[in-house]
Amino acid sequence: MEKSFTFRFYNISRDDPGKPAMVDVLRQAAGEPDKLKREQKLAQDITIRLEELQDDGADAVIGEFVRCQDTNLPSELDGATRKPLTAKKLGHSVVFRLNHKKGVIGIQHDPRIVSLGRILEYLHAYHAAAFYTVEPRLDPKAWQKFKKGSVRKLALRIASPDTMADLGGTDNAASTGIRSLAEAYDAPTIGIELSMGHRKGFLSNAIFDFADKLANSLGPTARLDKLTAITVINDETEVLDLIEERQMLKDTLAIDDRDPVKNYQVKTAYLAAEMKRIVG
């Protein structure tokens, strides 16, 4: 069976060298031989565990997180007969690779299973001082193009907006307003459009700093699902999808319908080879 996968890359850093390195907390979790004891319940119906962790050379580790499903389980089909599922739990997984020397993590992008934000929560559950700054690695050429133009419209959509961090400076009003809207109306997603409409001219240059903060500083749990701009560059109007300018990989991999070990090997082999090529 062939399936399409997306992998995204993020810079990982600490604001205090006294805090534990991410690789050390991962190794602490992996040091527990009983995988049941590695499980952490992060929210209602969200329990995850570190399933695998191996060294990948001197500068990196590679591994897998599993989301444990023990509620709302599907049924089994045995020919024409439908019957209760015999398994006590289902495991849904994403793979990752951390280059701890360069401070870059590559992760299978499937937030319905395990998001990077949930992984950060998991690590914090293991070590109370495990807090990290996460920034998507962006294609610098695309953003240079965006910043050279004049912006007519910027459209954005944020998931989990009630958890977004303060953006700082004059953009604090925007982050406070978005959180307030989310809390007032229990909105899991908020979309906003800033536009000149039918008027001539362009949005102020402050829009560039705002877009940069949206892409890099929402915090570990809020997620930027959309960031598009209509911009004029050399008298030509262009539509830029800035989310798609994140550094990512998309490919179709041959995986097995039933063998999680084989699938882990296929996904990690691909991620390791491609990440070494573009990051190290």
C-alpha positions as a Markdown table, in Angstrom:
| # | Residue | x | y | z |
|---|---|---|---|---|
| 1 | Met | 0.0 | 0.0 | 0.0 |
| 2 | Glu | 1.2 | 3.5 | -0.8 |
| 3 | Lys | 0.4 | 6.5 | 1.4 |
| 4 | Ser | 1.2 | 10.2 | 1.2 |
| 5 | Phe | 3.2 | 11.7 | 4.2 |
| 6 | Thr | 4.3 | 15.2 | 5.1 |
| 7 | Phe | 7.3 | 16.0 | 7.3 |
| 8 | Arg | 7.9 | 19.4 | 8.7 |
| 9 | Phe | 11.0 | 20.9 | 10.3 |
| 10 | Tyr | 11.4 | 23.2 | 13.3 |
| 11 | Asn | 14.2 | 24.9 | 15.2 |
| 12 | Ile | 14.3 | 24.0 | 18.8 |
| 13 | Ser | 16.0 | 26.1 | 21.5 |
| 14 | Arg | 16.2 | 26.8 | 25.2 |
| 15 | Asp | 16.1 | 30.3 | 26.8 |
| 16 | Asp | 18.2 | 29.0 | 29.7 |
| 17 | Pro | 21.2 | 26.5 | 29.2 |
| 18 | Gly | 20.4 | 25.3 | 32.7 |
| 19 | Lys | 17.2 | 23.7 | 31.4 |
| 20 | Pro | 17.4 | 20.1 | 30.2 |
| 21 | Ala | 18.2 | 19.5 | 26.6 |
| 22 | Met | 15.4 | 17.9 | 24.6 |
| 23 | Val | 17.5 | 14.9 | 23.8 |
| 24 | Asp | 18.1 | 14.3 | 27.5 |
| 25 | Val | 14.4 | 14.2 | 28.4 |
| 26 | Leu | 13.7 | 11.9 | 25.5 |
| 27 | Arg | 16.4 | 9.6 | 26.7 |
| 28 | Gln | 15.0 | 9.8 | 30.2 |
| 29 | Ala | 11.6 | 8.6 | 28.9 |
| 30 | Ala | 13.2 | 5.9 | 26.7 |
| 31 | Gly | 15.1 | 4.7 | 29.8 |
| 32 | Glu | 11.8 | 3.3 | 31.2 |
| 33 | Pro | 11.7 | -0.3 | 30.0 |
| 34 | Asp | 8.0 | -0.7 | 30.7 |
| 35 | Lys | 6.3 | 1.2 | 27.8 |
| 36 | Leu | 3.0 | 1.3 | 29.7 |
| 37 | Lys | 4.8 | 3.5 | 32.3 |
| 38 | Arg | 5.9 | 5.8 | 29.6 |
| 39 | Glu | 2.3 | 6.8 | 28.9 |
| 40 | Gln | 1.2 | 10.3 | 29.8 |
| 41 | Lys | -2.4 | 11.4 | 29.8 |
| 42 | Leu | -2.3 | 15.0 | 28.5 |
| 43 | Ala | -6.0 | 15.7 | 28.1 |
| 44 | Gln | -9.4 | 13.9 | 27.9 |
| 45 | Asp | -8.9 | 11.1 | 25.4 |
| 46 | Ile | -5.3 | 12.1 | 24.7 |
| 47 | Thr | -2.7 | 9.7 | 26.0 |
| 48 | Ile | 0.7 | 9.4 | 24.2 |
| 49 | Arg | 3.9 | 7.6 | 24.8 |
| 50 | Leu | 7.4 | 7.5 | 23.4 |
| 51 | Glu | 7.5 | 4.2 | 21.6 |
| 52 | Glu | 10.9 | 4.1 | 20.0 |
| 53 | Leu | 14.2 | 6.1 | 20.4 |
| 54 | Gln | 17.5 | 5.2 | 18.8 |
| 55 | Asp | 20.7 | 7.1 | 18.1 |
| 56 | Asp | 21.2 | 8.1 | 14.4 |
| 57 | Gly | 24.8 | 8.9 | 14.4 |
| 58 | Ala | 26.6 | 11.1 | 16.9 |
| 59 | Asp | 24.4 | 14.2 | 16.5 |
| 60 | Ala | 20.9 | 12.9 | 16.2 |
| 61 | Val | 18.2 | 10.6 | 17.6 |
| 62 | Ile | 15.3 | 9.1 | 15.7 |
| 63 | Gly | 12.1 | 7.7 | 17.2 |
| 64 | Glu | 8.3 | 7.4 | 17.3 |
| 65 | Phe | 5.5 | 8.7 | 19.4 |
| 66 | Val | 2.2 | 6.7 | 19.7 |
| 67 | Arg | -1.2 | 8.1 | 20.6 |
| 68 | Cys | -3.1 | 5.4 | 22.6 |
| 69 | Gln | -6.8 | 5.1 | 21.8 |
| 70 | Asp | -8.9 | 3.2 | 24.3 |
| 71 | Thr | -12.3 | 4.9 | 23.8 |
| 72 | Asn | -14.7 | 5.1 | 20.9 |
| 73 | Leu | -13.1 | 2.0 | 19.4 |
| 74 | Pro | -14.3 | 0.7 | 16.0 |
| 75 | Ser | -15.7 | -2.7 | 15.4 |
| 76 | Glu | -14.2 | -5.7 | 13.6 |
| 77 | Leu | -15.6 | -7.1 | 10.4 |
| 78 | Asp | -15.4 | -10.9 | 10.0 |
| 79 | Gly | -16.9 | -11.5 | 6.6 |
| 80 | Ala | -20.5 | -10.5 | 6.9 |
| 81 | Thr | -20.3 | -10.4 | 10.7 |
| 82 | Arg | -19.6 | -7.3 | 12.7 |
| 83 | Lys | -18.3 | -7.8 | 16.2 |
| 84 | Pro | -16.6 | -5.9 | 19.0 |
| 85 | Leu | -12.9 | -5.1 | 18.6 |
| 86 | Thr | -10.8 | -7.6 | 20.7 |
| 87 | Ala | -7.8 | -5.2 | 21.1 |
| 88 | Lys | -7.9 | -3.2 | 24.3 |
| 89 | Lys | -6.2 | -0.2 | 22.7 |
| 90 | Leu | -5.2 | 1.1 | 19.2 |
| 91 | Gly | -1.9 | 2.8 | 18.6 |
| 92 | His | -1.5 | 5.7 | 16.0 |
| 93 | Ser | 2.0 | 6.9 | 15.5 |
| 94 | Val | 4.2 | 9.6 | 14.1 |
| 95 | Val | 8.0 | 9.5 | 13.6 |
| 96 | Phe | 10.6 | 12.2 | 14.3 |
| 97 | Arg | 14.3 | 12.9 | 14.1 |
| 98 | Leu | 16.1 | 15.4 | 16.3 |
| 99 | Asn | 19.5 | 16.7 | 15.4 |
| 100 | His | 20.4 | 17.8 | 18.9 |
| 101 | Lys | 23.7 | 19.4 | 17.8 |
| 102 | Lys | 22.0 | 21.8 | 15.4 |
| 103 | Gly | 18.7 | 22.1 | 17.3 |
| 104 | Val | 16.4 | 21.0 | 14.5 |
| 105 | Ile | 13.6 | 18.5 | 14.7 |
| 106 | Gly | 11.8 | 16.9 | 11.8 |
| 107 | Ile | 8.4 | 15.3 | 12.5 |
| 108 | Gln | 5.8 | 13.5 | 10.5 |
| 109 | His | 3.0 | 16.1 | 10.3 |
| 110 | Asp | -0.3 | 14.6 | 11.4 |
| 111 | Pro | -1.6 | 16.7 | 14.3 |
| 112 | Arg | -4.8 | 14.5 | 14.5 |
| 113 | Ile | -2.4 | 11.8 | 15.8 |
| 114 | Val | 0.3 | 13.6 | 17.7 |
| 115 | Ser | 1.3 | 17.3 | 17.2 |
| 116 | Leu | 4.6 | 18.8 | 18.1 |
| 117 | Gly | 2.7 | 20.8 | 20.8 |
| 118 | Arg | 1.6 | 17.5 | 22.4 |
| 119 | Ile | 5.1 | 16.2 | 22.3 |
| 120 | Leu | 6.3 | 19.3 | 24.1 |
| 121 | Glu | 3.6 | 18.7 | 26.8 |
| 122 | Tyr | 4.7 | 15.1 | 27.1 |
| 123 | Leu | 8.3 | 16.1 | 27.7 |
| 124 | His | 7.2 | 18.7 | 30.3 |
| 125 | Ala | 5.3 | 15.9 | 32.1 |
| 126 | Tyr | 8.6 | 14.0 | 32.4 |
| 127 | His | 10.7 | 17.1 | 33.5 |
| 128 | Ala | 9.0 | 20.2 | 34.9 |
| 129 | Ala | 11.8 | 22.4 | 33.5 |
| 130 | Ala | 11.5 | 21.0 | 30.0 |
| 131 | Phe | 10.3 | 24.2 | 28.2 |
| 132 | Tyr | 11.5 | 24.8 | 24.6 |
| 133 | Thr | 11.0 | 27.5 | 22.0 |
| 134 | Val | 9.8 | 26.1 | 18.7 |
| 135 | Glu | 10.1 | 28.0 | 15.3 |
| 136 | Pro | 9.1 | 26.5 | 11.9 |
| 137 | Arg | 12.0 | 26.5 | 9.5 |
| 138 | Leu | 10.9 | 28.7 | 6.6 |
| 139 | Asp | 12.1 | 29.0 | 3.0 |
| 140 | Pro | 14.1 | 32.3 | 3.3 |
| 141 | Lys | 13.8 | 33.0 | -0.5 |
| 142 | Ala | 10.0 | 33.0 | -0.4 |
| 143 | Trp | 9.8 | 35.2 | 2.6 |
| 144 | Gln | 12.3 | 37.6 | 1.1 |
| 145 | Lys | 10.0 | 37.9 | -1.9 |
| 146 | Phe | 7.0 | 38.6 | 0.4 |
| 147 | Lys | 8.9 | 41.3 | 2.2 |
| 148 | Lys | 10.0 | 43.0 | -1.0 |
| 149 | Gly | 6.4 | 43.5 | -2.1 |
| 150 | Ser | 3.6 | 45.8 | -1.0 |
| 151 | Val | 0.7 | 43.9 | 0.7 |
| 152 | Arg | -2.9 | 44.4 | -0.3 |
| 153 | Lys | -4.3 | 41.6 | 1.8 |
| 154 | Leu | -3.2 | 39.1 | 4.5 |
| 155 | Ala | -5.5 | 36.2 | 5.5 |
| 156 | Leu | -4.8 | 33.9 | 8.5 |
| 157 | Arg | -6.4 | 31.1 | 10.3 |
| 158 | Ile | -5.4 | 29.9 | 13.8 |
| 159 | Ala | -6.3 | 26.6 | 15.5 |
| 160 | Ser | -6.5 | 26.5 | 19.3 |
| 161 | Pro | -6.5 | 30.4 | 19.4 |
| 162 | Asp | -7.3 | 30.5 | 23.1 |
| 163 | Thr | -3.8 | 29.2 | 23.8 |
| 164 | Met | -1.8 | 31.5 | 21.5 |
| 165 | Ala | 1.1 | 33.4 | 23.1 |
| 166 | Asp | 1.4 | 37.1 | 23.3 |
| 167 | Leu | 2.9 | 38.4 | 20.1 |
| 168 | Gly | 4.6 | 41.4 | 21.8 |
| 169 | Gly | 4.9 | 45.1 | 21.0 |
| 170 | Thr | 2.0 | 46.6 | 19.0 |
| 171 | Asp | 0.9 | 43.1 | 18.0 |
| 172 | Asn | -0.1 | 42.3 | 21.5 |
| 173 | Ala | -3.5 | 43.9 | 20.9 |
| 174 | Ala | -4.1 | 41.4 | 18.1 |
| 175 | Ser | -3.1 | 38.3 | 20.1 |
| 176 | Thr | -5.2 | 39.5 | 23.1 |
| 177 | Gly | -8.2 | 40.1 | 20.8 |
| 178 | Ile | -7.9 | 36.7 | 19.1 |
| 179 | Arg | -7.8 | 34.9 | 22.5 |
| 180 | Ser | -10.7 | 36.9 | 23.8 |
| 181 | Leu | -12.8 | 36.0 | 20.7 |
| 182 | Ala | -11.9 | 32.3 | 21.1 |
| 183 | Glu | -12.8 | 32.3 | 24.8 |
| 184 | Ala | -16.0 | 34.3 | 24.4 |
| 185 | Tyr | -17.5 | 32.0 | 21.7 |
| 186 | Asp | -15.7 | 28.7 | 22.4 |
| 187 | Ala | -14.2 | 28.9 | 18.9 |
| 188 | Pro | -11.6 | 26.2 | 18.2 |
| 189 | Thr | -10.5 | 28.0 | 15.0 |
| 190 | Ile | -10.5 | 31.7 | 14.1 |
| 191 | Gly | -9.9 | 33.2 | 10.7 |
| 192 | Ile | -9.1 | 36.9 | 10.1 |
| 193 | Glu | -8.6 | 38.9 | 6.9 |
| 194 | Leu | -6.8 | 42.2 | 6.8 |
| 195 | Ser | -7.4 | 43.9 | 3.5 |
| 196 | Met | -7.5 | 47.2 | 1.6 |
| 197 | Gly | -10.8 | 46.2 | 0.1 |
| 198 | His | -11.7 | 48.4 | -2.9 |
| 199 | Arg | -9.4 | 51.2 | -1.7 |
| 200 | Lys | -6.1 | 52.0 | -3.4 |
| 201 | Gly | -2.9 | 51.6 | -1.5 |
| 202 | Phe | -1.4 | 49.0 | 0.7 |
| 203 | Leu | -1.3 | 47.8 | 4.3 |
| 204 | Ser | 1.3 | 49.3 | 6.5 |
| 205 | Asn | 4.8 | 47.8 | 6.7 |
| 206 | Ala | 4.0 | 46.6 | 10.2 |
| 207 | Ile | 2.2 | 43.7 | 8.5 |
| 208 | Phe | 5.6 | 42.1 | 7.8 |
| 209 | Asp | 6.5 | 41.9 | 11.4 |
| 210 | Phe | 3.0 | 40.7 | 12.3 |
| 211 | Ala | 3.2 | 37.9 | 9.7 |
| 212 | Asp | 6.6 | 36.8 | 10.9 |
| 213 | Lys | 5.3 | 36.6 | 14.5 |
| 214 | Leu | 2.3 | 34.6 | 13.4 |
| 215 | Ala | 4.6 | 32.1 | 11.7 |
| 216 | Asn | 7.1 | 31.8 | 14.5 |
| 217 | Ser | 5.7 | 32.8 | 17.8 |
| 218 | Leu | 2.2 | 31.4 | 18.4 |
| 219 | Gly | 3.4 | 29.1 | 21.2 |
| 220 | Pro | 3.5 | 25.3 | 21.5 |
| 221 | Thr | -0.2 | 24.5 | 21.2 |
| 222 | Ala | -1.8 | 27.1 | 19.0 |
| 223 | Arg | -1.3 | 26.3 | 15.3 |
| 224 | Leu | -1.2 | 28.5 | 12.2 |
| 225 | Asp | -3.3 | 26.7 | 9.6 |
| 226 | Lys | -3.4 | 29.4 | 7.0 |
| 227 | Leu | -1.3 | 32.5 | 6.1 |
| 228 | Thr | -1.8 | 33.9 | 2.6 |
| 229 | Ala | -1.0 | 37.3 | 1.1 |
| 230 | Ile | -1.9 | 39.3 | -1.9 |
| 231 | Thr | 1.1 | 41.4 | -2.7 |
| 232 | Val | 2.4 | 43.6 | -5.5 |
| 233 | Ile | 5.9 | 43.0 | -6.7 |
| 234 | Asn | 7.3 | 45.1 | -9.6 |
| 235 | Asp | 3.8 | 46.1 | -10.6 |
| 236 | Glu | 2.7 | 42.4 | -10.7 |
| 237 | Thr | 0.1 | 41.1 | -8.3 |
| 238 | Glu | 0.9 | 37.7 | -6.7 |
| 239 | Val | -0.8 | 35.4 | -4.3 |
| 240 | Leu | 1.6 | 33.9 | -1.8 |
| 241 | Asp | 0.8 | 30.9 | 0.4 |
| 242 | Leu | 3.3 | 31.5 | 3.2 |
| 243 | Ile | 2.4 | 28.4 | 5.1 |
| 244 | Glu | 3.5 | 26.3 | 2.1 |
| 245 | Glu | 6.8 | 28.1 | 2.3 |
| 246 | Arg | 7.7 | 26.2 | 5.4 |
| 247 | Gln | 10.6 | 23.8 | 5.0 |
| 248 | Met | 8.8 | 20.5 | 4.5 |
| 249 | Leu | 8.8 | 17.2 | 2.6 |
| 250 | Lys | 5.9 | 15.5 | 0.9 |
| 251 | Asp | 6.2 | 12.1 | -0.6 |
| 252 | Thr | 4.4 | 8.8 | -1.1 |
| 253 | Leu | 5.9 | 5.9 | 0.8 |
| 254 | Ala | 5.2 | 2.1 | 0.5 |
| 255 | Ile | 3.9 | 1.0 | 3.8 |
| 256 | Asp | 2.3 | -2.2 | 5.2 |
| 257 | Asp | -1.4 | -2.5 | 6.1 |
| 258 | Arg | -0.7 | -4.3 | 9.4 |
| 259 | Asp | 3.0 | -4.2 | 10.3 |
| 260 | Pro | 3.9 | -1.2 | 12.6 |
| 261 | Val | 7.6 | -2.2 | 12.8 |
| 262 | Lys | 8.0 | -2.2 | 9.0 |
| 263 | Asn | 6.2 | 1.1 | 8.7 |
| 264 | Tyr | 8.4 | 2.6 | 11.4 |
| 265 | Gln | 11.5 | 1.5 | 9.5 |
| 266 | Val | 10.2 | 2.8 | 6.2 |
| 267 | Lys | 9.2 | 6.2 | 7.5 |
| 268 | Thr | 12.3 | 6.8 | 9.6 |
| 269 | Ala | 14.7 | 5.6 | 6.8 |
| 270 | Tyr | 13.1 | 8.2 | 4.5 |
| 271 | Leu | 13.1 | 11.0 | 7.1 |
| 272 | Ala | 16.7 | 10.3 | 8.1 |
| 273 | Ala | 18.0 | 10.3 | 4.6 |
| 274 | Glu | 16.1 | 13.5 | 3.5 |
| 275 | Met | 16.8 | 15.4 | 6.7 |
| 276 | Lys | 20.5 | 14.7 | 6.4 |
| 277 | Arg | 20.4 | 16.0 | 2.9 |
| 278 | Ile | 18.7 | 19.3 | 3.7 |
| 279 | Val | 19.6 | 19.9 | 7.4 |
| 280 | Gly | 22.2 | 17.5 | 8.6 |
